[in-house]
């Protein structure tokens, strides 16, 4: 803890003077965002408040030190207050304020990706080609996001709002990137307006990306059994993705939109280094298709005032094949697991203005989850679950500076098929939230507060999966109930901005993983999980340099009448402190220098070999980069950008979780057109 405290103090002091670019958020609803004019400099994120909860917006194409053709997981690692880690299955998990990955919602152009068999999205398998904005809310800003959203929301959007005065910019962009190990990444995106006028527009976008990486660099000081190679064993990745979309929009908000994105590839699963019998797995087939159709009425005048309605239908279809191997040669397959999941989601939303001060919103979400599980040569087992939510909220503005909000939801989960076992039937619960935002625009001050309660229903995988005999199923799991609250303040001036948020959440009947005497895992309910902490971000201009810092301080504990060991009351994989510092500075002749320091405090895990908790020490890593731009050097694409990036420049061993280090020193060279 002393080391974590020193690290937190250093980050907090520097964050008080650092900052970076912010950008406007057109994806979120204008009337639900209390936004102040912020510092406009190069590349980072926008601190905001949505529905009395802290949030931020980024433009993926503008983030410095970002890899080409990134997955959502790679991009989210660059963002403040989000903790992204690789798990022992090779997937990327997302944690917000100490929450478990199944408690955060992830949406792609409005299609929920976390209403699945596993109730979470593997963000390492979600491509971002064509995405114009990433928006994330760290608390429960709204009950309208659908069921099971209790620990924050991340959403990716492909389109921006119609601008009658300016047609959507013609898009032509291509990028090629290579590293010193022979890994390559490439992406190309195109789009334009087929028709544009002051009243409407019709536009399209399409593109593709490719990642072919032989593995992750092994950091200095990290050893692997029986080998001494520059790349970590079984960490290669190959994936190709493509997307296409078409959207019509009228100035009054009427729209019709459709899109589809697909990714297909294979990957190795890094074996954990801290145990004698890690998972020796590969995924020879990882495939996902996401598609959606949506339409909106735009602003319509009625007897109550002005309202609008939207309807959308989304599809999230995936396939993951697991091969388990006898030893580290990965030559002999000892077991297979094929998972095929499909979720169809219907969403209907509406807004209705009543007078000048009141807005009523509502949403209905219904998702149909189907999963086929095939273990070795056994017949496929079928699982089905229905998740639904009906919610309504009120926004009331008693004055120009103050907005009050309140809402209530009815959520439910019904398990219809359980792989031949007795299904659980229906479980439901009521949720609520209330909050307020006070904005003094001239003084640059914004204060917000909110509180909420909502249930999360266990996923089919939590209830029934054996994970190739690594887990003991537990169909007796009960729903979690989350109680959350936050208070925050932001201050923005011409060359300076700062935001701080204090949060607390308590989850009753929290689902946690334990290790049984047989060394198998099992998910069980504990009495409650609590986390509390402080988030701080600040930005400024220091001469020509744009600087930003962020830090998260949090404490998480598990309470249960049957657990007496204090070490077992600390949850796994929850750092007490993490943060980053970033600097971007033009140095002349179109050259820009970039630097980022990221720090992660200590975490803990349970070693299944000893069934005892282990401490994983914290670490820091530094990323460096330099870019050179040439304007109008390519007729079709416009400008050319060349970049040299050095990730983890000092080759530090910084661990996602026990036994799974992040990549060591990696040098990348890229050329981008457009």
N, C-alpha and C positions, 0 to 999 in steps of 0.2 A: 504493500500500500504506500510506503514512503516514496518509492520510485514513481508510482502512478501520480502521487500528489505533486511531485516536482515537475513531472511532464505536464500535468494539467495547468499548473501555475505558469509555466513558460508559454504554453499555447495561449492561455487567457491573456497574458500581458501583451504578446505580439498581436493577437487578434484584435486588441483594442485599437491598434493603429493600422491594420491592414484591410484591403478590400479588392474588388474587381468589377467587371462589367455586369450590368443588369440589362434586361431586355423586356419589352412589353409582353404581356400575356393576353393573347387574343383567344386562347382556347377556353379559358374559364369564363363563366358568365360574368358580364360586366357588373350587373346589379348585385352580385354576391361577393364581390371583391372590394375590400377597402385598400386601395393602392395609393401610394404617394409617389410623386415624381422622384426617381432615384438617379443615382450617378450613372452616366452613360459612358462607359469605357469598354475596353476590349475583353470579351469572353469570360463569362462565368455563369452566375445564376442570379435570380431576382428574389430576395426575401419578400414574402407577401403574407396576407392574412385572408383566408377563405372560410366563410361561415364560422368566424370566431375561432379558427384553428390556424396554426402556423403552417406555411406552405412555401414552395419555391417553384420557379419555372426556369428551364434552360433551353437553349437552342443547340441540339447535338452537333450541328455542323460548325459551331463557333467555339467549342470547348478546346482549349490548348492541350497539347500532350495526349490527345486521344488517338487510339489505334484506328486504322482504316477498317471498313466493314465491321464495325463493332457489334457485339451482341448487347442486349439490354443490360446484362450483368456487368459487362466491362464498363459501360457508360455509368451505371449507378454507383460503381466503385469510386467514381470521380466526384460524387455529389456529397455535400455536407449532411451530417446527422443520420446518414443511412449506413448500416453495417451489412456488407455483403460478404459472404464466405462460401467456400467450397465445402461440401459435405463428403462423406465417405462413399457416396454413390456417384460422385463426379458431377453433381448438380450444384448450381449456385442458389443459395438461400438468402432471403432478405429479412433483416430485422430492423424495426423502428422502435426506439425507446425500450429496448430490452425484450420486445415481443418475440414470440415464436413465429417462424416464417409463415405458418398457416393463418396467422391473425391479420396479415396485411393483404389488401386487395390489389391486383394488377389488372389493368384494362388496356387493350390495344384498339384504338379507334372505337371505344365504347363497348367492345366485346370483352366480357370478364374471362380472364385466364386462370383464375384461382377457384372457380366453381367446378372442380374436377374430382376424380377418384382420390387424388392426393390432397386436395384443398390448398394447393400452392402451385406457383408457377416456377419452373426451372428457367430463370431469366438468362442463363447462359445459352439457351436454345431459342431465344426470341430475337430475330434480326431487327435492326433499326433502319434498314434502307428505306428511304422515303419519308421517315418520320421528321416532322418539322419542329415539334415541341415535345418535351417531357415535363410533365407537371406532377408534383407530388405533395401530398398533405400528410403531415406527421401525426396529427390527431384525428378524431372523428369529426370532420367538418360538416358532414351531412349524413342523414340516414337513407338518402336516396341512391346510394351506390350499390345497393343490393344486399343479400344476406351474407353473413359471416365476415363482414368488413368491420373489424373492431380495432385494428392496429395500424391505421394509416392506409392511404391509397396512392398508387403510382399509375399514371395514365399517359399513354403515348398517342399523339394525334398526327394525322397525315395532312390536314387541311387548315388554312387560315380563313378568317371571315371575309366576305365579299367587300371590296372597296370600289365604289362606283366611280371614283376619280382616277383610279389606276388599275390597269389590268394586272393579273398575276404575272410575276416575272417569268420569262422563258427560262426553263431550267435545263441545263446541260452540264453534268458534272461527272468526272471519272477520276479514280484514284488508284494508284498501285503502290504497295508498300512491301518491303523485304527486310528480313533481319539477318544477323550474322550466322544463324544456324540453317539458313536455306528456307525458312518459312516465308510464305507470301500471302498477302491479302489484296484483294482488288474489289472495286465496286464501281457501278455506273448507274446514274439516275437521270431521267429525262422527263420533261413535262412542259406544258404550255396551255394557254387558253385557246380552246377551239372557237369560242365566241365570247365577246365581252362588250358590255354596254354600261351605261350609267345605272341601269336597273337590274341587270342579271349577268351571270357568267357561267360558262361551261368549260371545265378544265379536266385534264387527265394527267396522270403521273404513272411511270413504270420504271423498273430498274431491276438490277441483279447484283449479287455479291458472292465472293468466293473466299474461303479461308482454308489454307493448307499449311498446317503448322506441325513440324516434326516432334515438338515437345516443349516443355517449360524448362528454362535454364535452372540448373541446380545451384542454389546460393552457396557462397563460401561458408564452410563449417558444417554443412549438411551432408551427412553420409548415408549411403544406401547399402543394404546387405549385399555383399558379393560383387559390387561393381563400383567403378570410379569414372563415370561418364559426365560430360558437360550438361547433358539433358537428364531430367528426372525420368525414371522408368515409367513407361506406359502412360504418358501424358500427351500423346499426339492427338490432333483434332483435324478433321476434314469436313467441310460443310459448304453447301451451295444454297443460296436463297434467292428468291425472286418475288416481286410484288407488282400489282397493277391496281389503279383506282380511277374512278370517274365520278365527278361531282357537278351537279347543277345547283346554283343558288341565286335567289332573288334578293333584291335590296331589303325587302321587308322580312327576310329571314326564311322564306319558304325554300326548302332544299330537297334534293333527292341524291343519294350518295351510295356507292358500292365499292368494295375493295376486296382483294384476296392477297394473301402472302403465304409463301411456302418455304420451308427449310428442310433439307435432307442431308444427312451426313453420318459419320461414325466418329467415335472417340475412345480413347483409353481412360481408365479410371485409376487415378494415382493411388497406390497402396499406402496405407498409413504406416509411418515410420516408427511409431512409439509402441507397437504391439507385435507379438510374435506371429499371430495368425490374422493378418489383414484381409480385407476383401481383395481377391485377385480377379477383377472383373474387366470386361470390355463391353462397349455398346457398339456392335457392328452395324446397327441401324437405329438412327434417331431421326424421326420425321415428325413434322407438325405443319398443319394447314389451318390458317385463321382466315375467316371471311365474314363479311357483314353487309347487310342492306339496311339503310335507314332513310327516313323521310320526316320532314317537319312542316307544319302549317305556316310558320312565321307568325308575325304579330297580327292578331285578329281582334277587331273591336266587337264587344258584346255588351250586354246590359250591365255587367259589373265593372267593365273597364276594358283593358287590353290583356289578351292571353295568347298562349300558343301551346301546341302539343306536338310530341315527337313519338315515333314508334321505330323500333329497330329489332332485327333478327340477326343473331350472331351464331357462328359455328366455330368450335375449337376442337380439332381432330388431330390426335397424335398416336404415334407408335414408337415403342422403345423395346429393343431386344437386348437382353443381358446374357452374356456368356461368362460362366464362372470357370476358373482354370485351376489345375492341380498344383502348379508351382509358378515361380517368377519367370520361367521361360515362355509362358503363355502359349504352349504348344498343345496341351491336352485339355479339352473341354470336359468338365465334370458335371455341369448342370446348365440349364437354360431357363430363362423366364421371358415370356413375351407379354407385354402389356399394350393393349389397344384401347384408347379412351376416346370418347366422343361426347361433347357437351353442346347442346343447342339451347340458346337463351333468347327469350322474348322480353323486351323492355318497352314499357309505355310510360312517358313522363309528361307533365304539364306544368305550366306557370300561369298564374292568373293575378293580375294587378287589381286590387280593390281600393279605389280611391287613390290618393297621392302618397299614402304612407305605408300601405300594407301590400305584401306580395305573398300569395299562397302557392306552394309547390307540392307536387305529389309524384310518386313513382310506383309502378308495379313491376316486379321482376319474377320471372319463372324460368328455372333452369332444369333441364332433363339430362342427367349424368348416366352414361353407360360405360362399363368397363369390362373387357374380356381379359382374363388372366390364364395363361397357358404355362404350366410348369413341366419342363422336360417333355415327355411324350404323353402326359395325361390329358384327358379331355379338357377343353376350355371351360373355365368357371365364369359365370356371368353375374355382374353386380349392377344394380340400378338404384338411383337415388334422385328424388325431386327436391329442389331447394326453391323456396319462394319468399318474397318480401313485399309487403304493401306499406308504404310510408307517406306521411304528409308533414310539411314544415311551413312555418310562418316566419316572414321577415317583416319586422315593424320598425319604422324610422320615426321616433317621436321628435327628432330634430335633425338638422342637416349633418351634425357631427356624430350622432349616436344611432347605431343599428342593433336591434335586439332580435334574436332568433330562437325558435323552439320547435320541437318536432317529436313525433311518436311513430313507432313502426311495429308491425306484427310479422315476425319471421318464423319460418317452419322448415323442417326437413323430414322427408318421408323415405325410408328405405324399403324398396319394393322387392328387390332380389339380393341375396347375400351369398352367392356362390354355393348354393345347396344348404346353407344353414338357415335357421329361422330368422326372417327379417325383423328389424326392430320396430317397424311401423312409424307412426308420426310423433315428432317432438316439436314443440313450438315455444315461443317466448315473446314478450313485449319489450321493446327498447324505447329509450327516450334520450333527448339531448336538449340543452339550453345554452345560450351564450350571448355575448354582446361585444361590439367593436366601437370604440370611440376614436374619432379621427379629427385632429386639428391640422388641416392641410397647410395653413400659412406658417404654423410653428414647426411643421415637419414631424409631428408626434402622432403615434398610433398605439393604442392600448387595447388588448383583447382578453377575454376570459371565456371559458366554456367548461361544461361538465356533461357526462353522458353515461348511459348504461345500455349494454347490448349483449346478446348471446351469440356464441359460435358453436355450431354443431359438429361433432367429430366426423372426420372424413372416412370414407369407406376403407381406405388403406390403414388408417389408424385402428379401425375396428377389427379388420379381418386379415391383413397381409402378414405373410410369414417371411417375405423377402429372402427366398432361397434358404430357409431354415435359420436365418439370423434373428428373427423376431418371434415372440410368442403372441399370437393374436389376443385381443381383449375386447369382445363385443359388448362388455358391460360399461364401457366408458360413458360418462355423463357429459352433457353440454357445459361449456365454459360460460361464465358470466363476467364481462369486463366492466369495471367502473373506472372511468377516466376523467381527469381534470387537468386544465392548464391555464396559466396566466402569463401573458407576454406583453412586451413593449418594444416599439421600434422608433428610431429617431433618424431622420434623413435631412441632410443639408446639401449644399451645392457640390461639395467635394468629399462628403463623408456620410456613411450610414452605419447603423448598428442595430441589431435586434437580439433580444434575449428572451428566453421562454423557460418558465419553471413548470415541470409536469409531474404528475403522479398517476399511476394506474394500478389497480388491483384486479386480479382475475381469480374468481372463485371457481373451485373444481378444476384448477389448471391441469392440463394434460402434459405430463413430463415423461421422459424416457428413463427407465431404470435398468440395471443389469442384474439378471437373475443368477442364482448360484450355478446354474448350468452354463454360464457365460453368454446365454442368449439375452437379447433385449426385450423389453416389454413397455408399452405405454400405459400409464396409470393416472388416475386423478389424485392430485394433492389438494389439501384444504384451500390454499390460495397461493398465488404468485403476486409479489408486489415489486414495482420499480418506480423510482423517483429520481429526478435529476434536473440539470440545467443545461440548456443549449444556448450558445453565444456565437454570433457571426458579426463581423465588422469589416468595413471596406473603406478605402480612401485612395487618393492619388498622392504619390510622393514624387514630386518632380514629374518626369514623364512616365513613371512606372505606375501601373494599376496593381493594387495589392488587396488581397483578402485573406482572412483567417477564420477558422471555425473550430469550435471545441464542444464536445459533449461529455458531461460528467454525469454518471448514473450509478445507482446502487440497486441491485436486484436480489431478492431473497425469496425462498420457498418456505412456507409455513405448513406444518402437518403434525398432528398429534402423535404419529407413529415414528417420526424422524427426530432423533435426539442429537446426532452428530452434527455440530455446526458446519463442518465442511460439506455435508450433504444438503445443507439448506441454501447453498449458493448454486444457482442454475448454471448449466453448462453453456459455454460459448457466448457469454455476455461480458464484454470488456467494461471496466469501470470508467475508462477514459479513452477517447479517440478523437482525432481531429486532423486538420491540415492547414498549411500555409501555402499561398500561391502568389507568384509575381509574374507580370507580363510587361515588357518594356520595349518600345521601338528603339533601335540603335542607329537608324539611318539607312538610306538607299533601299528601302523596302524590306529591311531585315528586322526581325523581332526575336528577342530572347525570352525564354520561358523557364520557370523553375517552380517546382512543387515539392514540399515536404509533407509526408503523411506519417502519422504516428498512431500506434495501437497499443493500448495498455494490456495488462495481464488478463488472461482468461483461465478457466478451469474446465476439465473434462473428466469423465470416469473411464479408467483403463479397464476394458473387459477382461484382460488377463488376470489382474489382481483384484478387480472389483473395488478399487479404491480411487478417490479423486486425485487428479494430478494438476499441477499448476503449469501453465504455459506462459513464459515471460513475455513482456511487451517488447516492441522494437520500433525503429524508425527507418524510413526509406526516403530517398531523394530522387526525383525525376527531373531531367534537364532536357531542353530542346531549343532549337533555333530554326526559324522559318525565313524564307526569302520569297517575295511575291513580285511577279512581273504583270503589270496590267495590260490587257488587250493584246497579249502575245499570241493567242490562239483564236482564229476567226470564229470557230463554232463554240468553243467553251468560254471565251472571254479572257480570263487571266490564268496564269500558271503559278503554282506554289510548290516549292521544294522544301522539305523539312527533314531534319536530322534529330532523332529522339534517343535519349539514353534513359531507359527505365531502370530504377533501382541502381543508381550510379555506383554506390559503394557496396553493392552485392550483399546487402543485409538479409539475414534470415528472419522474415516476418511471417508469422503463421496465421492462416485462416482459422485453423483449429488444431488441436494436438495432433502431431504427426503429418500435417499437410501444409508445407510451406508454400508461400506465393513464389512467383517466378523471380529468379535472380537477375543479375545484370543482363540487359537485353538492348542491343543497338538496332534501331530501325531507321531506314531511309525511305522516304516516300515522295511521290510526285503527284500533284493534284491539278487537274484541269477544271476550271470553272469555279 
